[in-house]
C-alpha cells in the first residue's frame, strides 16, 4: 500500500480586520484575492536575505501565481481562475523590466477595470518620468525597498510617485541587527509622502540560510522560518511610530506563508473545483481515481456511469495521468469490489495541480 505523502501548510491564526490606515494592497493580500505576478527575476542588488528560489533568481520568465506564463493572456486567465480583485507585481525587481511592468499594468486594468488594485515593488530610485508613466498606466501603490535603510536617495522618487497619484509605501524585513538604522528611518518617513511602512518578519530559507548563518541569525523556534529577534524588533518599531503620520504594519512569517498563501489557494480552489472534487480542510483538492489506459477508458467510464449512476461532468478520464477521476464518495463505495487500485488523490489548487498525496482505498492482492 502506498503511504500518504502530503505537503502540509501550517495553519494561520484567524485573520484580523484591517487596521486603520492599512494599505489596500495588504488588505486584499490578506483575503487571498491578489494575483501574484512575478514579471522578472532580474535584480542587481544581491541582498543577502533574499529568499528567492534558484529557478526564479535572475530568470526572465514570468509567473502568475505558480503558473509560468509566456504572455498576458495567460496572466489574465490565471487572474480569472482565482477571481482576483487585484495584482501584486514583484520580482526580482520589476523596474529592471520597466516596459513589461507597464504593459502588465495596462493589460490588467484594461481587462478588469480601474477598480482592479495593483501594487508594485522596487528597490530602485526610479526617475520622475518613470513614476509618471506608472501613474498614467494605472498603478495604485508603489512599495520601495530601501537598500541602505535610508530615504535620502529615494526621496525624489517617492515625491514623484506621490505627485503621479500613486500611494507610496516602504516595505522592509525587520533585520534584528539593524535596530538603530530602522529607528532613524521612522523619523525620515514622518517627513515624507510615504503613507505606510510594512515590516516583514525576517525569514531563514534554503536560499539564504548560509548568509543568515554568517550574520549570526538563528531560527526563532516553533514551526516558522522566522529569524530570532525579528518579531520583537518589528513590534518595538510599530509602537515607536504610533505618534507618526504613517501606518506601520507587521507581517509575521507564519501569516505570510500560511495565511496569505492558504487564503489564495482556498480562493482559487473554490473558483475552479470540478463537480466531482471537494476542498479539504488543508485547502487542497480531493477526488477519487482509478488507473485506466486510454484503450479501456471509454468502456470503463461507461460501466462506472451505469453502476454508480453518475451524471455527465461527475466522471472524467484524465489522459496525462492515465486515470478515471470520480467523486471520492463514489471511489470509497466501489473500492472493496474492484480488483484494480482505487485511490484518493490530493492536489494543490494551482494551475499545475501539483499532486501532494495519494492513498490506496483498497488492497490489491
C-alpha positions as CSV (number, residue, x, y, z in Angstrom):
1,X,0.0,0.0,0.0
2,X,1.3,3.5,-0.8
3,X,1.8,5.7,2.1
4,X,0.1,9.1,2.1
5,X,2.6,11.9,1.5
6,X,1.2,15.4,1.9
7,X,2.9,18.8,1.8
8,X,1.2,20.4,4.8
9,X,0.8,24.2,5.0
10,X,0.9,25.4,8.6
11,X,-2.3,26.8,10.0
12,X,-2.7,30.5,10.2
13,X,-4.4,32.3,13.1
14,X,-7.8,33.9,12.4
15,X,-7.4,36.9,10.0
16,X,-7.9,40.1,11.9
17,X,-9.8,43.1,10.5
18,X,-7.7,45.6,8.7
19,X,-6.0,48.2,10.8
20,X,-6.8,51.9,10.4
21,X,-4.5,53.2,7.7
22,X,-3.5,49.8,6.3
23,X,-2.6,49.7,2.7
24,X,-5.3,48.4,0.3
25,X,-2.7,46.0,-1.2
26,X,-2.3,44.4,2.2
27,X,-6.0,44.2,2.8
28,X,-6.5,42.3,-0.4
29,X,-3.5,40.0,0.1
30,X,-4.8,39.1,3.5
31,X,-8.0,38.0,1.9
32,X,-6.1,35.9,-0.7
33,X,-7.6,37.8,-3.5
34,X,-4.5,39.3,-5.1
35,X,-2.8,37.7,-8.1
36,X,1.0,37.5,-7.5
37,X,2.6,38.5,-10.8
38,X,6.3,37.8,-11.0
39,X,7.5,39.8,-14.0
40,X,11.2,39.1,-13.9
41,X,13.9,37.5,-11.7
42,X,16.4,40.2,-12.7
43,X,17.9,42.1,-9.7
44,X,21.4,43.5,-9.4
45,X,21.4,44.2,-5.6
46,X,22.1,40.7,-4.3
47,X,20.6,41.2,-0.8
48,X,21.9,38.5,1.5
49,X,18.5,37.8,2.9
50,X,16.8,37.3,-0.5
51,X,14.5,34.2,-0.2
52,X,14.1,33.9,-4.0
53,X,14.3,30.3,-5.2
54,X,17.1,29.3,-7.7
55,X,14.6,28.6,-10.5
56,X,13.4,32.2,-10.4
57,X,16.6,34.1,-9.5
58,X,17.8,36.1,-12.5
59,X,15.2,34.4,-14.7
60,X,13.5,36.4,-17.4
61,X,10.4,34.2,-17.1
62,X,7.1,35.5,-15.9
63,X,4.8,33.7,-13.4
64,X,1.2,34.4,-12.4
65,X,0.9,32.8,-9.0
66,X,2.6,29.4,-9.5
67,X,1.9,29.3,-13.3
68,X,4.7,30.1,-15.8
69,X,3.3,32.4,-18.4
70,X,4.5,33.4,-21.8
71,X,2.0,36.2,-22.5
72,X,-0.5,38.4,-20.7
73,X,-3.5,36.4,-22.0
74,X,-2.3,33.6,-19.7
75,X,-1.8,36.0,-16.8
76,X,-5.4,37.2,-17.2
77,X,-6.6,33.6,-17.4
78,X,-4.9,32.9,-14.1
79,X,-6.4,36.0,-12.5
80,X,-9.8,34.9,-13.6
81,X,-9.2,31.4,-12.3
82,X,-8.8,32.8,-8.8
83,X,-11.4,35.7,-9.1
84,X,-8.6,38.2,-8.4
85,X,-9.6,41.6,-7.1
86,X,-6.1,43.0,-7.7
87,X,-2.5,42.1,-8.5
88,X,0.9,42.5,-6.7
89,X,3.7,42.9,-9.2
90,X,7.0,41.5,-7.9
91,X,10.4,40.0,-8.9
92,X,13.4,40.3,-8.9
93,X,12.9,44.0,-9.4
94,X,10.1,44.9,-11.8
95,X,11.8,48.2,-12.7
96,X,14.6,46.2,-14.3
97,X,12.0,45.2,-16.9
98,X,10.1,48.5,-16.9
99,X,8.3,48.2,-20.2
100,X,7.0,44.7,-19.3
101,X,5.8,46.1,-15.9
102,X,4.0,49.0,-17.5
103,X,2.5,46.6,-20.1
104,X,1.3,44.3,-17.3
105,X,-0.5,47.2,-15.5
106,X,-2.2,48.4,-18.7
107,X,-3.3,44.9,-19.7
108,X,-4.8,44.1,-16.2
109,X,-6.5,47.5,-15.9
110,X,-7.9,47.1,-19.5
111,X,-9.3,43.7,-18.7
112,X,-10.6,44.2,-15.2
113,X,-11.2,47.9,-14.9
114,X,-9.7,50.7,-12.7
115,X,-11.0,49.0,-9.6
116,X,-8.6,46.2,-10.0
117,X,-6.0,47.3,-7.4
118,X,-2.3,46.9,-8.5
119,X,0.7,47.4,-6.2
120,X,4.3,47.0,-7.2
121,X,7.7,46.6,-5.5
122,X,11.1,48.1,-6.3
123,X,14.5,48.8,-4.8
124,X,15.4,51.3,-7.5
125,X,15.1,55.1,-7.1
126,X,13.1,55.5,-10.2
127,X,13.2,58.6,-12.4
128,X,10.3,61.1,-12.2
129,X,9.3,60.4,-15.8
130,X,9.1,56.7,-14.8
131,X,6.9,57.5,-11.9
132,X,4.6,59.5,-14.2
133,X,4.4,56.6,-16.7
134,X,3.4,54.2,-13.9
135,X,0.8,56.6,-12.7
136,X,-0.6,57.0,-16.2
137,X,-0.7,53.2,-16.7
138,X,-2.9,53.0,-13.6
139,X,-0.5,51.8,-10.8
140,X,-2.3,52.2,-7.5
141,X,0.5,51.6,-5.0
142,X,4.3,51.6,-5.1
143,X,6.4,50.0,-2.4
144,X,10.0,51.0,-2.1
145,X,12.6,48.6,-0.6
146,X,15.3,50.9,0.8
147,X,18.6,49.1,0.4
148,X,20.5,51.2,2.9
149,X,17.6,51.8,5.2
150,X,17.8,55.5,4.3
151,X,15.2,57.5,2.5
152,X,17.6,60.2,1.1
153,X,18.4,58.8,-2.4
154,X,14.7,57.7,-2.8
155,X,13.1,61.0,-1.7
156,X,12.7,62.4,-5.2
157,X,11.3,59.1,-6.5
158,X,8.8,59.0,-3.6
159,X,7.7,62.6,-4.2
160,X,7.4,61.9,-8.0
161,X,5.3,58.8,-7.4
162,X,3.1,60.6,-5.0
163,X,2.6,63.5,-7.4
164,X,1.6,60.9,-10.1
165,X,-1.3,59.9,-7.9
166,X,0.3,56.7,-6.6
167,X,0.0,55.6,-2.9
168,X,3.6,55.3,-1.8
169,X,4.9,53.0,0.9
170,X,8.1,51.3,2.2
171,X,8.4,47.6,2.8
172,X,11.4,46.0,4.6
173,X,12.4,43.0,6.5
174,X,12.9,43.6,10.2
175,X,16.6,42.7,10.5
176,X,17.5,42.2,14.2
177,X,21.0,43.8,13.8
178,X,19.6,47.0,12.1
179,X,17.8,48.3,15.1
180,X,19.3,51.8,15.2
181,X,19.0,52.4,11.4
182,X,15.4,51.3,11.4
183,X,14.6,53.7,14.3
184,X,16.2,56.6,12.5
185,X,14.2,55.7,9.4
186,X,11.0,56.3,11.2
187,X,11.7,60.0,11.6
188,X,12.7,60.2,7.9
189,X,9.4,58.7,6.8
190,X,7.4,61.0,9.0
191,X,8.7,63.9,7.0
192,X,7.7,62.5,3.6
193,X,4.7,61.5,1.4
194,X,5.2,57.9,2.5
195,X,1.8,56.6,3.7
196,X,2.8,53.2,5.2
197,X,5.7,51.1,6.3
198,X,5.4,47.3,6.1
199,X,7.8,45.4,8.3
200,X,8.1,41.7,7.3
201,X,9.5,39.2,9.8
202,X,12.9,38.1,8.5
203,X,12.9,34.5,7.3
204,X,15.7,32.0,7.1
205,X,15.2,29.9,3.9
206,X,17.1,27.4,1.8
207,X,18.1,30.3,-0.5
208,X,19.6,32.5,2.2
209,X,20.5,30.2,5.1
210,X,24.2,30.4,4.6
211,X,24.2,34.2,4.6
212,X,21.9,34.2,7.7
213,X,24.4,31.9,9.5
214,X,27.2,34.3,8.7
215,X,25.3,37.1,10.3
216,X,24.6,35.0,13.3
217,X,20.8,34.7,12.9
218,X,19.0,31.7,14.4
219,X,15.5,30.4,13.9
220,X,13.0,31.8,16.4
221,X,11.7,28.3,17.1
222,X,8.3,26.6,16.5
223,X,7.3,25.7,13.0
224,X,8.1,29.0,11.3
225,X,11.2,30.1,9.3
226,X,11.4,33.3,11.3
227,X,14.7,34.7,12.4
228,X,15.1,35.1,16.2
229,X,14.6,38.7,17.3
230,X,12.9,40.0,14.1
231,X,9.4,40.0,15.5
232,X,10.5,41.7,18.7
233,X,12.1,44.5,16.7
234,X,9.1,44.9,14.4
235,X,6.8,45.2,17.4
236,X,9.1,47.8,19.0
237,X,9.2,49.8,15.8
238,X,5.4,49.7,15.4
239,X,5.0,51.1,19.0
240,X,7.6,53.8,18.4
241,X,5.7,55.0,15.3
242,X,2.4,55.4,17.0
243,X,2.6,59.2,17.0
244,X,3.9,59.5,13.4
245,X,1.9,60.3,10.3
246,X,2.1,57.0,8.5
247,X,0.9,53.5,9.3
248,X,3.2,50.7,10.4
249,X,2.1,47.1,9.7
250,X,4.0,44.0,10.9
251,X,3.5,40.8,8.9
252,X,4.7,37.6,10.5
253,X,6.4,34.8,8.6
254,X,3.7,32.4,9.6
255,X,0.9,34.6,8.4
256,X,2.6,35.4,5.1
257,X,3.2,31.8,4.4
258,X,0.2,30.1,6.0
259,X,-2.4,32.9,6.0
260,X,-2.0,34.7,2.7
261,X,-0.9,31.7,0.7
262,X,-3.6,29.4,2.0
263,X,-6.2,32.1,1.6
264,X,-5.2,32.4,-2.1
265,X,-5.1,28.6,-2.5
266,X,-8.6,28.4,-1.0
267,X,-10.0,31.1,-3.2
268,X,-8.6,29.5,-6.4
269,X,-9.8,26.1,-5.3
270,X,-13.3,27.3,-4.7
271,X,-13.4,29.0,-8.1
272,X,-12.0,26.1,-10.1
273,X,-13.4,22.9,-8.4
274,X,-14.7,20.3,-10.9
275,X,-18.1,18.9,-9.9
276,X,-16.6,15.7,-8.5
277,X,-13.9,17.4,-6.4
278,X,-14.0,18.6,-2.8
279,X,-11.9,21.2,-1.0
280,X,-10.2,19.7,2.1
281,X,-9.6,21.4,5.4
282,X,-6.0,21.9,4.3
283,X,-7.2,23.9,1.2
284,X,-6.2,21.1,-1.1
285,X,-8.4,19.3,-3.7
286,X,-9.6,15.7,-3.1
287,X,-11.1,13.3,-5.5
288,X,-11.3,9.6,-6.3
289,X,-9.4,7.9,-9.1
290,X,-9.0,4.6,-10.8
291,X,-6.0,3.9,-13.1
292,X,-7.0,3.2,-16.6
293,X,-5.4,3.0,-20.1
294,X,-6.6,5.1,-23.0
295,X,-7.8,2.0,-24.8
296,X,-10.0,0.9,-21.9
297,X,-11.2,4.4,-20.9
298,X,-14.5,4.6,-22.9
299,X,-15.7,1.2,-21.8
300,X,-14.7,1.7,-18.1
301,X,-16.2,5.1,-17.9
302,X,-19.5,3.9,-19.3
303,X,-19.5,0.9,-16.9
304,X,-18.9,3.2,-13.9
305,X,-21.6,5.7,-15.1
306,X,-24.2,2.8,-15.3
307,X,-23.1,1.2,-12.0
308,X,-22.8,4.4,-9.9
309,X,-25.5,6.5,-11.7
310,X,-23.1,9.3,-12.2
311,X,-24.2,12.4,-14.2
312,X,-22.1,13.9,-17.0
313,X,-19.4,16.1,-15.5
314,X,-19.0,13.9,-12.4
315,X,-16.7,11.5,-14.1
316,X,-13.7,12.2,-16.3
317,X,-10.8,10.4,-17.9
318,X,-7.6,12.3,-17.5
319,X,-5.2,11.3,-20.3
320,X,-1.9,12.7,-18.9
321,X,-2.3,10.7,-15.6
322,X,-4.0,7.7,-17.2
323,X,-6.8,7.5,-14.7
324,X,-10.6,7.9,-14.4
325,X,-11.5,10.7,-11.9
326,X,-14.7,10.4,-9.8
327,X,-16.2,11.7,-6.6
328,X,-14.3,10.5,-3.5
329,X,-17.5,9.1,-2.0
330,X,-18.1,7.0,-5.2
331,X,-14.5,5.7,-5.0
332,X,-15.0,4.7,-1.4
333,X,-18.2,3.0,-2.4
334,X,-16.7,0.7,-5.1
335,X,-13.2,0.2,-3.6
336,X,-13.9,-3.1,-1.9
337,X,-15.5,-4.6,-5.0
338,X,-12.8,-3.8,-7.5
339,X,-9.6,-5.8,-8.2
340,X,-7.8,-2.7,-9.6
341,X,-6.4,0.1,-7.4
342,X,-8.9,2.7,-6.2
343,X,-7.3,5.9,-5.0
344,X,-7.9,9.1,-3.1
345,X,-5.8,11.8,-4.8
346,X,-4.9,15.1,-3.3
347,X,-3.6,18.1,-5.4
348,X,-2.9,21.7,-4.8
349,X,-5.5,24.1,-6.4
350,X,-2.9,25.6,-8.7
351,X,-2.7,25.7,-12.5
352,X,-0.3,22.8,-12.5
353,X,-2.4,20.9,-9.9
354,X,0.7,19.6,-8.1
355,X,-0.1,16.2,-6.7
356,X,0.8,16.1,-3.0
357,X,-0.9,12.9,-1.8
358,X,-2.2,9.5,-2.9
359,X,-4.0,7.0,-0.7
360,X,-5.0,3.5,-1.7
361,X,-8.6,2.8,-0.7
362,X,-8.3,-0.9,-1.3
363,X,-5.7,-3.6,-1.0
364,X,-4.7,-5.4,-4.2
365,X,-3.6,-8.9,-3.7
